[in-house]
């Protein structure tokens, strides 16, 4: 089994937003990623629009309508409401109709995703949202920690996949932490359990060229979404070359 690579375009949009105009063009750079072999594109539109904006979401949706076999993944907090030019997360998804919708428990002002759902608290509120997303034709993935009880709840509320939050793994790998092996065992058990109960398994957050291969020794990771590190690598390697470097790991493990 190989792992699909979905390139997160948020940091391309962040660079663009530091100046007026549309440079760099998010859609153009999305096309570069696809030409280099990426399996999909990911965006995480936030209410503050600090990177991806609603118009980017719609333009990318239009681009990917013509790309057979290429998936569009929209991440975000499903409870994020309308503010200013941001129509609200669910309203945006209703317009864009992505292939996959990855729900995360971020607050509106959070810098980045840093924990999975606690479905003992939020599960019931997510059930009708997941049902609505299914009606729109979206596969639903929930951002989760490697906790078996929580993964059981993800299945119970109707998710199709989980996305394992890999931030703790990346931190342990960078620090050469003595607990790395035990942590990897937790992720391995979580992925195996998810598959056993019928869930697909994605992964993401702080994965990079140094730590990705070791993580993908875990069997059955369907997809990784990578943006920050890939964009940093692109500064040295070029965007197409960076995408190909990540693909080499995803397809070769």
Secondary structure as the mmCIF struct_conf table of DSSP 4:
data_model
#
loop_
_struct_conf.conf_type_id
_struct_conf.id
_struct_conf.beg_label_comp_id
_struct_conf.beg_label_asym_id
_struct_conf.beg_label_seq_id
_struct_conf.end_label_comp_id
_struct_conf.end_label_asym_id
_struct_conf.end_label_seq_id
STRN STRN1 UNK A 4 UNK A 8
HELX_RH_AL_P HELX_RH_AL_P1 UNK A 10 UNK A 16
TURN_TY1_P TURN_TY1_P1 UNK A 17 UNK A 18
BEND BEND1 UNK A 19 UNK A 21
BEND BEND2 UNK A 24 UNK A 24
HELX_RH_AL_P HELX_RH_AL_P2 UNK A 26 UNK A 35
TURN_TY1_P TURN_TY1_P2 UNK A 36 UNK A 37
BEND BEND3 UNK A 39 UNK A 39
STRN STRN2 UNK A 40 UNK A 43
TURN_TY1_P TURN_TY1_P3 UNK A 47 UNK A 48
BEND BEND4 UNK A 50 UNK A 51
HELX_RH_AL_P HELX_RH_AL_P3 UNK A 54 UNK A 64
TURN_TY1_P TURN_TY1_P4 UNK A 65 UNK A 66
TURN_TY1_P TURN_TY1_P5 UNK A 68 UNK A 69
STRN STRN3 UNK A 71 UNK A 76
TURN_TY1_P TURN_TY1_P6 UNK A 78 UNK A 79
STRN STRN4 UNK A 83 UNK A 83
TURN_TY1_P TURN_TY1_P7 UNK A 84 UNK A 85
STRN STRN5 UNK A 86 UNK A 86
HELX_RH_AL_P HELX_RH_AL_P4 UNK A 89 UNK A 96
BEND BEND5 UNK A 99 UNK A 99
STRN STRN6 UNK A 100 UNK A 103
TURN_TY1_P TURN_TY1_P8 UNK A 108 UNK A 109
BEND BEND6 UNK A 111 UNK A 112
HELX_RH_AL_P HELX_RH_AL_P5 UNK A 119 UNK A 135
TURN_TY1_P TURN_TY1_P9 UNK A 136 UNK A 137
STRN STRN7 UNK A 139 UNK A 144
BEND BEND7 UNK A 146 UNK A 146
HELX_RH_AL_P HELX_RH_AL_P6 UNK A 148 UNK A 156
TURN_TY1_P TURN_TY1_P10 UNK A 157 UNK A 158
BEND BEND8 UNK A 160 UNK A 160
STRN STRN8 UNK A 161 UNK A 165
HELX_RH_AL_P HELX_RH_AL_P7 UNK A 167 UNK A 174
TURN_TY1_P TURN_TY1_P11 UNK A 175 UNK A 176
TURN_TY1_P TURN_TY1_P12 UNK A 178 UNK A 179
HELX_RH_AL_P HELX_RH_AL_P8 UNK A 180 UNK A 196
TURN_TY1_P TURN_TY1_P13 UNK A 197 UNK A 198
STRN STRN9 UNK A 200 UNK A 204
BEND BEND9 UNK A 205 UNK A 206
TURN_TY1_P TURN_TY1_P14 UNK A 209 UNK A 211
HELX_RH_AL_P HELX_RH_AL_P9 UNK A 212 UNK A 215
TURN_TY1_P TURN_TY1_P15 UNK A 216 UNK A 217
BEND BEND10 UNK A 218 UNK A 218
TURN_TY1_P TURN_TY1_P16 UNK A 219 UNK A 220
STRN STRN10 UNK A 223 UNK A 226
HELX_RH_AL_P HELX_RH_AL_P10 UNK A 228 UNK A 237
HELX_RH_AL_P HELX_RH_AL_P11 UNK A 239 UNK A 252
#
